Amino acid sequence: MNKTRMSRVGEEIKKELSVLLQREMKDPRIGFVTVTGVEVTSDLQQAKVFVSIFGNDEQRNASLAGLQKAKGFLRSEIGKRVKLRHVPDLVFKLDESIDYGNKINTLLREISVEGEAKHD
């Protein structure tokens, strides 16, 4: 399938999921969730939804469980909003790249402070 169409479908699903999670979800388990990316398979049968969740590990696991439980609702709403012959199955994955970036940034700051302390 055309890579351009796959990326357009992924971006459209990402946009609609962001709106749905922000405005339509009533589940208290789902905390501060941000959709960071969507990868759609070439046959449009499956969409990996990468989410970043603010909070500790317990809150993240609860939010992921809430998203898994709401998968049917989210999929049906996407079907109403995005004109596709077949709505892809949603697979939620935790995106840890933001946490990894923060960890690297903290380490670099520590190295910088140590370097300044040695020069003084």
C-alpha positions, 0 to 999 in steps of 0.5 A: 500500500502507498506509504503516503496513504498509510501515514495520512490514515495514521495521522487522522486516527491520531487526531481523532483519538486525541479529541476522543480521549480529551473530551469523550472519555469518562473512565476515571482510570484514564488520566493524562494521556497523550497520543504521540503516534499511530503506526498503521499496517500496510493492509490497514488491519491494525494500528499501533497507538503510542501513548504517553501517560503522565504519572507513576507506574501504577497510574500508567498501568491503570490508564493502559487498562482503561484504554484497553477496556475502551478500545471498542468504543474508541474504534466505533467512534473512529469509524464514524469520524474517519471514512474507511472501509475497515476500521483498524484494530487498535493496539495501545503501546506505552511510549517511553521516549519522553521519559528516556529523553528526560533521563538523558537530559538529567544525566547531562545536567549532572555531568555539566554541574560536576564539570563546573565544580571541577573547574572551580 
